[in-house]
Amino acid sequence: MARISGVDIPSNKRLDIALTYIYGIGRTNVKAVLTSANIDASRRVSTLTDEEVSHLAKVIEKTCTVEGNLRQLIASNIKRLREINAYRGVRHMRKLPSRGQRTRSNGRTQRGRRLTVGAMKKDDRAKVEAATTAAPKK
């Protein structure tokens, strides 16, 4: 396995697919990186020499912000939005979608499970009412 930017690249995959395992590098960035490194995209990672891997790592380091640096940059941007109380920062604080999606009927990933209010079976409602009326009032 080749190791680029602290990530183990799978050796049995094509190079253009394997490089997307690095956080911050997508399919578009892969094309730009491989053309600047003069390496064929259809080659397998296992066929690369150590010299080619190091050259590829240098090109990625120069052209792209990847892995820890990118994660840190994104986290600092979100922190800044929270501090200045921007709309997007408030949405991040409340753990709601920040890009304009509707939340009335969707958004369950961010909001969590539904909390059902007012829909109880008759037996359950009777138990709750009995418990509240049976409690001694002071």
C-alpha positions in Angstrom: 0.0 0.0 0.0 1.2 3.5 -0.9 0.9 6.1 1.8 0.1 9.7 0.7 -0.8 12.6 3.1 -1.1 10.1 6.0 -3.6 7.9 4.2 -3.0 4.3 3.1 -4.1 4.2 -0.6 -5.5 0.8 -1.6 -3.1 -0.9 -4.0 -5.5 -2.9 -6.0 -7.5 0.1 -7.3 -7.0 2.4 -10.3 -5.0 5.5 -9.4 -7.8 7.9 -10.2 -10.2 6.1 -7.8 -7.6 5.4 -5.1 -6.6 9.0 -4.7 -10.2 9.9 -3.7 -9.6 8.1 -0.5 -7.7 11.2 0.6 -10.0 13.7 2.3 -10.2 16.8 0.2 -9.4 15.2 -3.1 -12.3 14.4 -5.4 -12.6 13.2 -9.0 -11.9 16.7 -10.5 -8.9 17.3 -8.3 -7.5 13.9 -9.2 -7.4 14.8 -12.9 -5.6 18.0 -12.2 -3.1 16.3 -9.9 -2.4 13.4 -12.3 -1.9 15.7 -15.3 0.6 17.9 -13.4 2.4 14.8 -12.1 2.5 13.2 -15.6 1.1 9.8 -14.4 -1.6 7.8 -16.3 -4.9 7.6 -14.4 -5.6 4.0 -15.5 -2.6 2.5 -13.8 -3.0 0.5 -10.6 -1.4 1.8 -7.4 0.6 -1.4 -7.0 2.5 -0.6 -10.2 3.8 2.8 -9.0 7.4 3.1 -8.0 8.5 4.7 -4.8 9.8 7.7 -6.8 6.4 8.2 -8.5 4.6 8.0 -5.2 6.8 10.6 -3.6 6.4 12.9 -6.7 2.6 12.4 -6.5 2.7 13.3 -2.7 4.7 16.5 -3.5 2.2 17.5 -6.2 -0.8 16.9 -3.9 1.0 18.9 -1.1 1.6 21.8 -3.4 -1.8 22.0 -5.1 -4.4 20.8 -2.6 -5.4 21.4 1.0 -6.0 17.9 2.3 -6.7 15.8 5.5 -5.9 17.5 8.8 -5.3 21.0 7.4 -8.6 21.0 5.5 -10.6 19.7 8.5 -9.0 22.4 10.7 -9.8 25.1 8.2 -13.5 24.0 7.9 -13.8 23.8 11.7 -12.3 27.3 12.1 -14.7 28.7 9.5 -17.7 27.2 11.4 -16.4 28.5 14.7 -16.0 32.0 13.2 -19.6 31.9 11.9 -20.8 30.9 15.4 -18.9 33.7 17.1 -20.2 36.4 14.9 -23.7 35.0 15.2 -24.2 34.7 11.5 -27.3 32.9 10.3 -25.3 29.9 9.2 -23.5 29.8 12.5 -26.8 29.8 14.4 -28.0 27.0 12.3 -24.8 25.0 13.1 -25.3 25.8 16.8 -28.9 24.4 16.8 -27.8 21.4 14.7 -30.2 22.3 11.8 -29.5 22.4 8.1 -27.6 25.6 7.1 -28.1 25.6 3.4 -31.8 26.4 3.1 -33.4 23.0 3.2 -36.9 22.7 4.5 -37.2 21.2 8.0 -41.0 21.0 8.4 -41.2 17.6 6.7 -37.5 16.6 6.3 -34.2 17.1 8.1 -34.5 14.1 10.3 -30.8 13.4 10.1 -30.0 16.7 11.8 -33.0 16.9 14.1 -33.1 13.3 15.3 -36.1 11.1 16.0 -39.6 12.4 16.0 -41.1 13.4 19.3 -44.7 12.6 19.0 -46.9 15.1 20.9 -50.6 14.6 21.6 -51.0 11.2 19.9 -51.6 8.7 22.7 -53.7 5.6 22.9 -56.8 5.6 25.1 -55.2 3.2 27.6 -52.0 5.2 27.9 -53.9 8.5 28.3 -56.1 7.0 31.1 -53.0 5.8 32.9 -51.4 9.2 32.7 -54.6 11.0 33.9 -55.0 8.5 36.7 -51.4 9.1 37.9 -51.8 12.9 37.8 -55.2 12.9 39.7 -54.1 10.3 42.3 -51.1 12.4 43.4 -51.8 14.3 46.6 -51.9 18.0 46.2 -50.2 20.2 48.8 
